[in-house]
Every structure is written in C-alpha cells, then in structure tokens.
Amino acid sequence: MSFLIGENMTGGYGAADILHDCTIAVEKGEIAVIVGPNGAGKSTAMKAVFGMLNLRQGMVRLDGQDITSLSPQDRVAAGMGFVPQTANVFTSMTVRENLEMGAYLRTDDFSDTIETVLGLFPILAEKAAQPAGELSGGQRQQVAVGRALMTKPSVLMLDEPTAGVSPIVMDELFDKILEVAATGIAILMVEQNAKQALNIADKGYVLVQGRNRFTDTGQALLADPDVRKSFLGG
C-alpha cells in the first residue's frame, strides 16, 4: 500500500468532472511528478489529494488512513504540506516571519526546525531579516517550501515550483527538492518542465484530460518513445 494515494479519483468544480478515475501515489522518501499538456488536470489532481475539491468517486489515504473527508487544514495537521503556485509568501513579512507563520499549528518549540530550514536554504539564512517581497522569484519559492516544511510534514506537495524561474534557478530548486526527499519526506509535484522533472522523479504520472495515460519510473517515461513524441518534444 502506498504511503499517500489518491485512488480512482473522479471530480471537479461544480457539475463538470475534470478528473476521471485518476490515481496518484507516492512513497516516503520518493519524488512523484505529475506532468501532461495544459488543461490535463495536473493541478486539479494535486488539489484533490489535498482536499481542495470534492470527489464524486475515489478516496485519499495517508499512511493507511482514509482522509477523504478531511479539510485541507486537517490534512496539514495529519502531515501534509502544500505549496501553491502563486501567492505563496507573505511579501510584507520577513523571511523568518514567513517561516514562523508556517508553524501556526505547532504548540512546541519550533526554533530547531527554523534552523534546519535555514540550513537547507543558506540564502534564506542570509536574508532572514529581509521582507520576502524583496527576494527574487527563486528565493521566494525557497521561502514557500521552507514555510511548508515548518509543520514537519511527512508529505510535501508542490504545484509548479519552478514556474517563471530561470533554468539555473530551476536546477537549484530541483537540487533542494532532492535534498528534502533524502530526509524521508514524500514529495508530490506538478511540473510544466516535464523532462527536467522526470529526470529527478522516482515515479511519473502523465495525465491527459484528467485520466492516467502513462505511469512508470521517471527514467522509463523519459525513454518511452510514445511519451517523448507526444509530451516531451521528441
């Protein structure tokens, strides 16, 4: 049984279904990547797993527990961290204040966790007293990921973490994501940069119109001629 699985998910917003019998899963310490064309339902699948839309069919399980009926906040309390694509930092707050906001559910001393996050992202340690709104796009993404890590999640979900950043910054972010996974956290990620994302993925899901089209290891999908031709530019 997978550590986190959204199984046979069918649902959407309002009356129209966007997902159709879609299954997404990830294990502890693994990186699972959701790729596919625009409008494929990638972010919708992620949001369904996080409880941001109602499923008409299917279920979500975390570490063997059925969490299908839990709210997103309750899923955070259960061990899920979520980084949205946009509006994911408090721009007027300092980097350190952003991290402190990430610990809003915690009642214990979280100073050690802040130091761990600043150790993972050294540039944030340098800019800890600076407003997040003054940072570059890549640095803001590090703040957003760091804030999600403040809850000490067992699963980290990232919705297009490299959107709008340069190729060099993208590589840096992917290196950090690999470091996070190496600590045993399960990572589920939606990405437009499919080749680069599959290159670091233990598992990849290619969605088309809300359905699973291909599922395999990242390397197998990169080597699949059908996947390359249809989704990776040959």
C-alpha positions, 0 to 999 in steps of 0.5 A: 500500500502506498504511503499517500494515494489518491485512488480512482479519483473522479471530480471537479468544480461544480457539475463538470468532472475534470478528473476521471478515475485518476490515481496518484501515489507516492512513497516516503522518501520518493519524488512523484511528478505529475506532468501532461499538456495544459488543461490535463488536470495536473493541478486539479489532481494535486488539489484533490489529494489535498482536499481542495475539491470534492470527489464524486468517486475515489478516496485519499489515504495517508499512511493507511488512513482514509482522509477523504473527508478531511479539510485541507487544514486537517490534512496539514495537521495529519502531515501534509504540506502544500505549496501553491503556485502563486501567492505563496509568501507573505511579501510584507513579512520577513523571511523568518516571519514567513517561516514562523507563520508556517508553524501556526499549528505547532504548540512546541518549540519550533526554533530547531526546525527554523534552523534546519530550514535555514540550513537547507536554504543558506540564502534564506539564512542570509536574508532572514531579516529581509521582507520576502517581497524583496527576494527574487522569484527563486528565493521566494519559492525557497521561502514557500517550501521552507514555510511548508516544511515548518509543520514537519510534514511527512508529505510535501506537495508542490504545484509548479515550483519552478514556474517563471524561474530561470533554468539555473534557478530551476536546477537549484530548486530541483537540487533542494527538492532532492535534498528534502526527499533524502530526509524521508519526506514524500514529495508530490509535484506538478511540473510544466518542465516535464523532462527536467522533472522526470529526470529527478522523479522516482515515479511519473504520472502523465495525465491527459484530460484528467485520466492516467495515460502513462505511469512508470519510473521517471527514467522509463517515461523519459525513454518511452518513445510514445511519451517523448513524441507526444509530451516531451518534444521528441 
